[in-house]
């Protein structure tokens, strides 16, 4: 087996081990001076820059993670709110805006990580994109209110 194949095999074994992405994310949070709290078996809740997030993994896919910026706005069941959600969803490729079952607007970043060395880059990118989406969401709400 070549060095490249050995590295790929080791990476695959590492990520397929139970909760490795969660462990990598916990280390990332620690590097930012933050502490996550286990919420459910595959969910870590945390606060970053005064915003509440959830980090979610899928036990069926060891390479996949999702970070959700929780409850940024109360859903207002009107056409303008749907238009704002659609605008955000078309503006961002890996970020999505959605309405939770509790009627709150949330933002999500979904990605796959195949190499542990790249994890901090993707985690940092997720937080930057979610914050940017939240700012754009608020700007769209403000603009929409001024138009009324």
C-alpha positions in Angstrom: 0.0 0.0 0.0 1.4 3.4 -0.9 1.8 6.2 1.7 -1.2 8.0 0.1 -3.4 5.0 0.4 -2.2 4.4 4.0 -3.1 8.0 4.9 -6.5 7.7 3.3 -7.1 4.4 5.1 -6.1 5.9 8.5 -8.3 9.0 7.9 -11.2 6.8 7.1 -10.7 4.7 10.2 -10.4 7.8 12.3 -13.6 9.4 11.1 -15.6 6.2 11.2 -14.8 5.8 14.9 -17.6 6.9 17.1 -18.0 10.6 17.6 -14.7 11.7 16.0 -16.2 14.8 14.3 -17.8 15.7 17.7 -14.4 15.4 19.3 -12.7 17.5 16.6 -15.4 20.1 17.0 -15.0 20.2 20.8 -11.3 20.8 20.4 -12.1 23.6 17.9 -14.4 25.2 20.5 -11.8 25.0 23.2 -9.3 26.7 20.8 -11.8 29.6 20.7 -12.2 29.7 24.4 -15.7 28.1 24.3 -17.3 25.1 25.8 -20.0 23.0 24.2 -22.6 21.1 26.1 -23.9 17.7 24.9 -27.6 18.0 24.3 -28.5 14.7 22.6 -26.4 11.8 21.5 -25.2 13.6 18.3 -25.8 17.2 19.3 -23.5 19.7 21.0 -25.0 23.1 21.9 -22.8 26.1 22.3 -22.8 29.9 22.4 -20.3 31.8 20.3 -20.3 35.6 20.0 -23.5 35.7 22.0 -25.3 33.5 19.5 -26.7 30.1 20.2 -25.7 27.2 18.0 -26.0 23.4 17.7 -23.4 21.1 16.2 -25.0 18.0 14.8 -23.5 14.8 13.4 -25.1 11.8 11.7 -24.3 8.4 13.1 -25.0 6.9 9.6 -22.5 9.2 7.9 -19.2 9.9 9.8 -18.1 12.6 7.4 -21.2 14.8 7.6 -21.9 17.7 10.1 -24.4 20.5 10.4 -24.1 23.6 12.5 -27.3 25.4 13.2 -27.7 29.0 14.3 -30.7 28.7 16.5 -33.8 30.8 16.8 -32.7 34.1 15.2 -36.2 35.4 14.6 -39.8 34.5 15.4 -41.5 33.3 12.2 -44.2 35.7 10.9 -46.4 33.7 8.6 -46.6 36.2 5.7 -45.4 36.3 2.2 -42.6 38.8 2.9 -41.0 36.3 5.4 -41.1 33.5 2.8 -39.5 35.8 0.3 -36.7 36.7 2.7 -36.1 33.0 3.4 -36.0 32.3 -0.3 -33.6 35.2 -0.9 -31.2 33.9 1.7 -31.4 30.3 0.4 -30.6 31.4 -3.2 -27.7 33.7 -2.0 -25.8 31.0 0.0 -24.6 27.7 -1.4 -23.9 25.8 1.8 -26.1 27.8 4.2 -29.8 27.4 4.4 -32.5 29.3 6.2 -35.5 27.3 7.6 -38.4 27.4 9.9 -38.2 25.1 13.0 -41.1 23.1 14.3 -41.3 25.7 17.1 -41.9 28.5 14.6 -38.4 30.0 14.8 -36.2 31.0 12.0 -32.9 29.1 12.0 -29.8 29.0 9.8 -27.9 25.9 8.9 -24.5 25.1 7.4 -23.9 21.6 6.1 -20.7 20.0 5.0 -18.6 16.9 4.7 -15.1 16.5 6.2 -12.9 13.8 4.9 -9.6 14.9 6.3 -9.3 15.7 10.1 -6.6 18.2 9.3 -9.2 20.3 7.4 -11.8 20.3 10.2 -10.9 23.7 11.8 -11.1 25.4 8.5 -14.6 24.1 7.8 -15.8 24.8 11.4 -14.5 28.4 11.2 -16.0 28.8 7.7 -19.4 27.6 9.0 -19.5 30.1 11.8 -18.5 33.0 9.5 -21.1 32.1 7.0 -23.9 31.7 9.6 -23.0 35.0 11.1 -23.0 36.6 7.7 -26.4 35.0 6.9 -27.8 36.4 10.2 -26.7 39.9 9.3 -28.2 39.6 5.8 -31.4 38.2 7.3 -31.7 41.2 9.7 -30.9 43.6 6.8 -33.6 42.1 4.7 -36.1 42.3 7.6 -35.2 46.0 8.2 -35.4 46.8 4.5 -38.8 45.1 4.3 -40.1 47.0 7.3 -39.0 50.3 5.8 -40.9 49.5 2.6 -44.2 49.0 4.5 
